[in-house]
Amino acid sequence: MPVPRVLVGDSSKAMLAFLEILLESQFDVVGALTDGEGLVAVAKEQAPDLVVLDFSLSFLDGLAIARRLQEARPDCKVVFFTSHEDFAYAHAAFDVGAKGYLVKQLTVDLGHYLGRVLGGERVCCPESLWDQIQRERGQ
């Protein structure tokens, strides 16, 4: 079974380095960028299976990047990995097609959640944000 290809985007170079180290045992990290335009270009070129994305990147915000990724690579799954533990952010992320919304300080096992997304699940940590979204949608 091929190793899943992951692209990461975050405004912090330190966080990118941490994510690369954290994910390299389970995934092929094909790029780690702080620049939104660059992230979209690398996604087009490298065809990752998954993009792990923060809300704040230089030049483009995370939602704009997620939209562009969905247009450029509709088969690529987007997971927001952010410090924003906020319903509005989570709701907006899922509205643009994200398959996951994970709050950095609450996500204990990032690889586990990413594996679930690659398996076809939609994930949210904390789950209370997803429950709130579901209630709002009447589901």
N, C-alpha and C positions, 0 to 999 in steps of 0.2 A: 504494500500500500504506500503510495507516495506521501511524502511529508507535506502537510499543508503550508502554503506560501502566505506569509503575513507581512503586511506593510503597516508601519506605525507612524502616527503624526501627533506631535505634542509641541506646545510652545516652549517647553523646557528641555534643553540639551541633556541635563542631568537625568530627567525622567526618561528620555529616549534611550540613553545608555543603560539605565536600569531595566527598561522593558526589553531591550535586546538581550541582556544577560538572562533575565527571567524567562524569556520565551524560547531561547535558542535550543534548549534541550527537547522541546516538543514540536517546534515549527521552524521552517526555513524563513528567516527574517530577510525579506528582499529589499528593504529600505527603511530608514528612520529619518524623518524630516520635520523641520519646524515651519516650513513654508508650504502654504496651501496650494499654490500653483505648481510647485515642484512635486507635491504629493500626487496631484491628479496626473501629471505627466508620467511619473514613475508607475502609477497604477495602470495607465494605458500601455506602457512598455512591458512591464513585468507580469501583468495579469495575476495579481494575488487572489487567493481564495477568500481572504479576509483583510479588512482594514480596521485597525484599532485607532480611534481618533479622539482627540480632545476637542472641546468646544472652541478653544482659543489657539489659533495659529496665525502667523503673520500673513498679511495681505487678504486672506479670506477667513471668514468665520467657519466653524465646524459644520453648521447647517448648510451653508453654500457649498462646501466641499462635498458633503454627503450627497447633495442633489447632483452635483457634477459627476461624482463617482457612479451614481445610479444610471446616469445617462451614458457615460463612457464604458462602464463595465457592469451591466445589469445583473450578471451572475455573481458578482463580488458582494460578499456580505459585509456590512458596516456595523461596528460596535463602538459606541461612545464610551470612553473611559475617562471620567471627568471628576473634578472635585465638587461639582454642583449637585447637591442633594436637594433637588428642587423639582416639584411636579411639572412646572411649566417647561423646564428644559427637557425632562424625560418625555413629556407629551410631544414636544416639537421634534425630538429625535425620532420617535416612532412614526410621526406623521411624514417625515421625509424618507421613510423606508428602512430605518435602522433595524437590525435584528437583535440588538442588545444595548442596554444602558446600564453601565456599571460605575458606581461611585468609588473612587480610588481608595478612600480611607475606610471603606466598608467591605471591599472585595478581598477576601482572604486567598482565594485560589483562582487567579485570572485564567490560567490554562484550562481549568475545569470548565469555566463558563464559555471560553472560546471553543472548546471541543463540543459543547452542547449546541452552540450556534452552528458550527460546521455540520452537526448531525441534524440540522433542520429546526431546532427549537428557537424560540424567542426568549431572551433572558433579561432579567432586571434585578439589580441589587442596589438598594433593598427592594424586596418584593412588594413592600407596601406602596411604592410608587406605581408599580404595574397594577396592583389592585385598585388604586385610585383612578388610573387611566381607564380600566375596565368598567368601573362604576360610572364614570363620566360618559363612556360610550354606550352604557346601558346593557352591558354583557354580563 
